[in-house]
Amino acid sequence: MEAVGIKWIRKTDKLNMIGGIGVTEVVFTGFPGFIASQLIRKSIQEHREDGITAIILASERIKAEQEAERIRRETGCPPIRLMDGDITKPGLGLQQEDLAFLQDSKIIFWHLAAIYDLAVPQDLAWKVNVEGTKHVNAFVAELSGLERYMYFSTAYVAGKREGVLREDELIRPEKFKNHYEETKFEAELLVESMKADLPVTIIRPGIVRGHSKTGETIKFDGPYFFLNMIDRIRNMPVIPFIGKTSSYINVVPVDYILEASMYLSKLEAAAGETVHLTDPNPHPVEEVYRSMVYHLAGKVPKGRLPKQLATVGLKSKPVRKLLGVESETLDYMDWPASFDTANAERLLQGSGIKCADFLETMPAMVAFYELHKTEKKYHIPIQ
């Protein structure tokens, strides 16, 4: 706090007088990634008075400039401020003038930059997801005008824990299914420790798919691996189930993630909370698989391929590439766990924001996949 005559004012109040009452700069890492790009669009639509800044890798500048211009044309907003930086470096690798701008602004900071690939090597995942988050945390802690720190984690920090998984738990599991889960757990631990001192909201999405109405996405991963496989074997006389499971799969449309997280970023009650943005009414894995086979291949799956045989087959890289499936995908087919959404339901009450039903909106997902499945840009390299 600083003294002005005999009156004390907060630094954030001083920032208001400098930059204009109510003016906030909304800062993103992870741009021009799909969720960051869509969150920026959402922010502009709902809070047009706010400025937008994206911290980008220099190697991504051309792509970022193209996406920023696309957003400007679509929304009519002022240009998005692009800052070259790197979350794996102290100070996020920002130039001095960019640091000065952020220090003199009221800030809502969204940290989305991460390696999301289930097959990511441990060293790369640790460098970006853990060390990168450590640098972002340190940077955010020094922002005098911080209004909210929105951190994107994942519901799968639970690793191989089973049963009901709660939002107020961050318990180290005995094992993780992959390095992505492990490093996101370690990163969330770092962010969780900041809640006592800063207005932090941790978002834990389920498996994210495209828009519930349009099916739009920018990459075919997660549940799309099943679509890849079904598409490659659609002309077989019979398409079998893979193994036998009574587990549920939690897949959420990106529009739910966008609407809910943007709402929470401005909700005072969400500061200090961890929120599962997961489907409160998920469907069994086998129902989802049956729906995918029906909408994509026009068939009903019959018979079963033992999971053990599928696991052995996917150890072969040629088989993985042929089917367009990462082997880690199978780990989520028979995982006996569910996500409690009490915090999400409490905080979103009265907002009208709800998660669209996966099976009801499956046709849009499959239609978008069918339209773009031959375009290489949508498919991630299979390791």
C-alpha positions in Angstrom: 0.0 0.0 0.0 1.1 3.6 -0.6 0.4 6.8 1.3 -1.2 9.7 -0.5 -1.4 12.6 2.0 -3.2 11.0 4.9 -5.1 8.5 2.8 -3.8 5.0 2.0 -4.7 3.4 -1.3 -4.1 -0.1 -2.7 -1.8 -0.5 -5.7 -4.7 -1.8 -7.7 -6.6 1.4 -7.0 -3.6 3.4 -8.3 -3.7 1.3 -11.4 -7.3 2.1 -11.9 -6.5 5.8 -11.8 -3.6 5.3 -14.3 -5.3 3.0 -16.8 -9.0 3.9 -16.4 -11.6 2.5 -14.0 -12.6 -1.0 -14.9 -9.9 -1.5 -17.6 -8.3 -5.0 -17.4 -5.7 -6.7 -19.5 -6.5 -10.4 -20.1 -3.3 -12.3 -20.6 -3.0 -15.8 -22.1 -0.3 -18.4 -22.5 -1.0 -21.2 -25.0 -2.0 -19.0 -27.9 -2.6 -19.7 -30.8 -3.8 -23.1 -29.5 -7.5 -23.9 -29.9 -8.7 -23.3 -26.4 -6.7 -20.1 -25.9 -7.9 -18.8 -29.2 -11.5 -19.6 -28.4 -11.2 -18.1 -24.9 -10.0 -14.9 -26.5 -13.0 -14.8 -28.8 -15.2 -15.4 -25.8 -13.5 -12.7 -23.7 -14.0 -10.2 -26.5 -17.6 -11.1 -26.9 -18.5 -10.8 -23.3 -16.0 -8.2 -22.0 -15.2 -6.0 -24.9 -13.8 -3.3 -22.7 -10.9 -5.5 -21.7 -7.6 -5.6 -23.5 -6.1 -8.9 -24.8 -2.5 -9.9 -24.6 -1.0 -13.3 -25.7 2.5 -14.5 -24.7 3.7 -16.5 -27.6 6.8 -18.5 -28.7 8.8 -16.6 -31.3 8.6 -19.8 -33.5 4.8 -19.5 -33.4 4.7 -15.8 -34.3 3.5 -16.2 -37.9 0.7 -18.6 -36.9 -0.2 -16.3 -34.0 -0.3 -13.2 -36.1 -2.6 -15.0 -38.6 -4.9 -16.2 -35.9 -4.9 -12.8 -34.2 -5.9 -11.1 -37.4 -8.6 -13.7 -38.0 -10.0 -12.9 -34.6 -9.8 -9.1 -35.2 -11.7 -9.5 -38.5 -14.4 -11.7 -36.9 -15.0 -9.6 -33.8 -14.0 -6.1 -34.9 -11.8 -5.8 -31.8 -8.6 -3.8 -31.5 -5.4 -5.7 -32.4 -4.3 -8.4 -29.9 -1.0 -7.6 -28.3 1.5 -10.4 -29.0 4.5 -10.7 -26.8 7.4 -13.0 -27.7 8.2 -15.1 -24.6 8.9 -18.6 -23.3 7.4 -20.0 -20.1 10.4 -22.3 -19.6 12.5 -19.2 -18.9 12.6 -16.9 -15.9 10.5 -13.8 -16.4 8.8 -15.8 -19.2 11.5 -14.5 -21.5 9.7 -11.2 -22.0 11.2 -8.0 -23.2 11.6 -5.1 -20.7 8.9 -3.0 -22.3 6.4 -5.9 -22.2 7.2 -6.5 -18.5 6.6 -2.8 -17.8 3.3 -2.8 -19.6 2.0 -5.9 -17.6 3.3 -4.4 -14.3 1.2 -1.2 -15.0 -2.0 -3.1 -15.8 -4.8 -4.8 -14.0 -4.5 -8.4 -15.0 -6.5 -11.6 -15.4 -3.9 -14.2 -16.3 -4.8 -17.4 -18.1 -2.1 -20.1 -18.1 -3.0 -22.8 -20.7 0.4 -23.5 -22.3 1.4 -27.1 -21.8 2.2 -30.3 -23.6 -1.1 -32.2 -23.8 0.1 -35.3 -25.7 -0.5 -38.6 -23.8 2.6 -40.0 -25.3 4.9 -37.1 -24.4 8.4 -38.0 -23.2 9.0 -37.4 -19.5 11.8 -34.8 -19.9 9.8 -32.6 -22.3 6.6 -32.9 -20.2 8.5 -31.9 -17.1 10.3 -28.9 -18.7 7.1 -27.4 -20.1 4.3 -28.5 -17.7 6.2 -28.3 -14.4 9.1 -25.9 -14.9 7.1 -23.7 -17.2 4.3 -23.5 -14.6 6.9 -22.7 -11.9 8.1 -19.7 -14.0 4.5 -18.6 -14.7 3.7 -18.8 -11.0 6.7 -16.7 -10.0 5.8 -14.1 -12.7 2.1 -13.9 -11.7 3.1 -13.5 -8.0 4.9 -10.2 -8.9 2.0 -8.7 -10.8 0.8 -5.8 -8.6 -2.5 -5.6 -10.4 -3.4 -9.3 -10.5 -7.2 -9.8 -10.4 -7.3 -13.5 -11.1 -5.0 -16.3 -12.0 -6.8 -19.0 -14.1 -4.8 -22.2 -14.3 -5.8 -25.0 -16.7 -5.0 -28.3 -15.1 -6.8 -31.6 -16.0 -9.2 -33.9 -14.2 -6.7 -36.6 -14.8 -4.2 -35.4 -12.2 -5.9 -38.3 -10.3 -3.7 -40.8 -12.2 -4.8 -44.3 -11.4 -6.9 -43.5 -8.3 -10.3 -45.0 -8.4 -13.8 -44.3 -7.1 -15.2 -40.8 -6.7 -12.6 -38.1 -7.3 -13.4 -34.8 -5.6 -12.5 -31.2 -6.6 -11.1 -30.4 -3.1 -8.6 -33.4 -3.3 -5.1 -33.3 -4.7 -3.9 -36.7 -3.6 -0.8 -38.3 -5.2 -1.8 -41.6 -6.7 0.3 -44.7 -6.5 0.7 -44.6 -10.3 0.0 -42.4 -13.2 -1.1 -43.6 -16.6 1.4 -41.4 -18.5 3.8 -38.5 -18.1 1.2 -36.0 -19.1 -0.9 -36.9 -16.0 2.2 -37.0 -13.7 3.5 -33.6 -14.8 0.1 -31.9 -14.6 -0.3 -33.2 -11.1 3.1 -31.8 -10.1 2.2 -28.5 -11.8 -1.1 -28.3 -10.0 0.6 -28.8 -6.7 2.7 -25.7 -7.4 -0.4 -23.6 -8.3 -2.4 -25.0 -5.3 0.2 -23.6 -2.9 -0.5 -20.1 -4.2 -4.1 -20.0 -3.1 -3.4 -18.6 0.3 -1.8 -15.4 -1.2 -3.4 -14.9 -4.6 -6.8 -15.1 -6.3 -6.3 -18.5 -8.0 -8.9 -20.6 -9.8 -7.9 -24.1 -11.0 -9.8 -25.5 -13.9 -9.8 -29.3 -14.3 -11.4 -30.2 -17.7 -12.3 -33.7 -18.7 -11.3 -35.0 -22.1 -12.1 -32.1 -24.4 -13.9 -32.6 -27.7 -15.1 -30.2 -30.4 -18.0 -27.7 -30.2 -21.2 -29.5 -29.2 -23.2 -27.8 -32.0 -20.7 -27.4 -34.8 -18.3 -30.2 -34.0 -15.4 -27.7 -34.7 -12.0 -28.6 -33.3 -8.4 -28.1 -34.5 -7.0 -31.6 -33.8 -8.2 -35.1 -33.7 -6.9 -36.5 -30.4 -8.5 -38.0 -27.3 -11.9 -39.5 -28.3 -11.0 -38.9 -32.0 -8.5 -41.7 -31.8 -11.5 -44.1 -31.6 -13.0 -42.4 -34.7 -9.6 -42.8 -36.5 -9.7 -46.5 -35.7 -13.3 -47.0 -36.6 -12.8 -45.2 -39.9 -9.8 -47.4 -40.9 -11.8 -50.6 -40.2 -15.2 -49.4 -41.3 -15.3 -51.8 -44.3 -14.7 -54.9 -42.2 -17.7 -57.2 -42.1 -17.8 -56.8 -38.3 -16.4 -54.0 -36.1 -15.8 -55.5 -32.6 -15.8 -53.9 -29.2 -12.4 -53.5 -27.7 -12.3 -55.5 -24.5 -15.2 -55.5 -22.0 -15.8 -52.7 -19.6 -18.5 -51.1 -17.4 -16.5 -47.9 -16.9 -17.7 -44.5 -17.9 -15.7 -42.0 -20.1 -15.8 -38.3 -19.3 -15.7 -36.2 -22.5 -16.8 -32.5 -22.5 -17.5 -30.2 -25.5 -15.1 -27.2 -25.8 -18.0 -24.7 -25.7 -18.8 -25.8 -22.1 -15.2 -25.3 -21.1 -15.2 -21.9 -22.7 -18.5 -20.6 -21.2 -17.9 -22.0 -17.7 -14.3 -21.0 -17.3 -14.9 -17.5 -18.7 -17.8 -17.1 -16.3 -15.7 -18.3 -13.4 -12.8 -15.9 -14.3 -15.1 -13.0 -13.3 -16.9 -14.6 -10.4 -15.5 -13.5 -7.1 -16.7 -16.7 -5.4 -14.5 -18.8 -7.7 -11.2 -17.3 -6.3 -9.5 -20.0 -4.3 -11.5 -22.8 -5.9 -10.7 -25.9 -7.9 -13.4 -26.9 -10.4 -14.1 -30.0 -12.3 -15.4 -29.0 -15.7 -16.4 -32.6 -16.4 -19.6 -34.1 -17.6 -21.9 -34.5 -14.5 -23.8 -37.2 -16.5 -21.2 -39.2 -18.4 -21.9 -42.3 -20.5 -20.5 -45.8 -20.4 -17.5 -46.3 -22.6 -19.3 -49.0 -24.5 -22.3 -46.8 -25.2 -20.0 -44.0 -26.6 -18.1 -46.5 -28.7 -21.4 -48.0 -30.0 -22.6 -44.5 -31.0 -19.3 -43.7 -32.8 -19.5 -46.9 -34.8 -23.1 -46.3 -35.7 -22.7 -42.7 -36.8 -19.4 -43.2 -38.6 -19.8 -46.6 -40.1 -23.5 -47.2 -40.1 -23.1 -50.4 -38.1 -23.6 -51.8 -34.7 -20.4 -53.3 -33.1 -20.4 -57.0 -32.6 -18.1 -59.4 -30.9 -15.1 -58.4 -28.8 -11.4 -58.1 -29.4 -9.7 -58.8 -26.1 -8.1 -55.7 -24.6 -4.8 -57.6 -24.0 -4.6 -58.4 -27.7 -5.3 -54.8 -28.7 -2.6 -53.7 -26.2 0.0 -56.0 -27.7 -1.0 -54.8 -31.2 -0.6 -51.2 -30.4 2.9 -51.7 -29.1 3.8 -51.9 -32.8 4.3 -48.4 -34.2 3.2 -49.5 -37.7 -0.1 -50.7 -36.2 -0.5 -47.5 -34.3 0.1 -45.4 -37.4 -2.2 -47.6 -39.5 -5.1 -47.2 -37.0 -4.3 -43.6 -36.0 -4.4 -44.5 -32.3 -2.0 -43.8 -29.5 -1.5 -46.8 -27.3 -2.2 -44.8 -24.1 -5.8 -44.4 -25.2 -6.6 -47.9 -24.0 -5.8 -46.9 -20.4 -8.9 -44.8 -20.2 -11.3 -47.5 -21.4 -11.6 -49.5 -18.2 -10.6 -47.0 -15.5 -13.2 -47.3 -12.6 -13.4 -43.7 -11.5 -15.9 -40.8 -11.6 -15.6 -37.0 -11.0 -17.5 -35.1 -8.4 -18.8 -31.8 -9.7 -20.1 -30.2 -6.5 -18.0 -27.0 -6.8 -18.8 -26.6 -10.5 -22.6 -27.0 -9.8 -22.5 -24.5 -6.9 -20.5 -21.9 -8.7 -22.3 -22.1 -12.0 -25.8 -22.2 -10.4 -28.0 -19.6 -12.0 -25.6 -19.0 -15.0 -27.5 -21.3 -17.4 -24.2 -22.9 -18.4 -24.6 -26.7 -18.8 -22.6 -29.5 -20.3 -24.2 -30.8 -23.5 -25.0 -34.5 -23.6 -22.3 -36.5 -25.5 -24.5 -39.0 -27.2 -27.1 -36.4 -28.3 -24.4 -34.2 -29.9 -22.3 -37.1 -31.3 -23.7 -36.5 -34.9 -22.0 -33.0 -35.0 -18.7 -34.4 -33.8 -18.7 -37.2 -36.4 -19.9 -34.9 -39.2 -16.9 -32.5 -38.6 -14.6 -35.5 -38.5 -15.9 -36.9 -41.7 -15.5 -33.5 -43.4 -11.9 -33.0 -42.3 -10.5 -36.5 -41.8 -8.3 -36.3 -44.9 -6.7 -33.0 -43.9 -3.3 -33.7 -42.4 -3.3 -30.6 -40.1 -6.0 -32.1 -37.9 -4.1 -35.3 -37.2 -1.3 -35.4 -34.6 1.8 -37.5 -35.3 1.5 -41.0 -33.8 4.6 -41.9 -31.8 
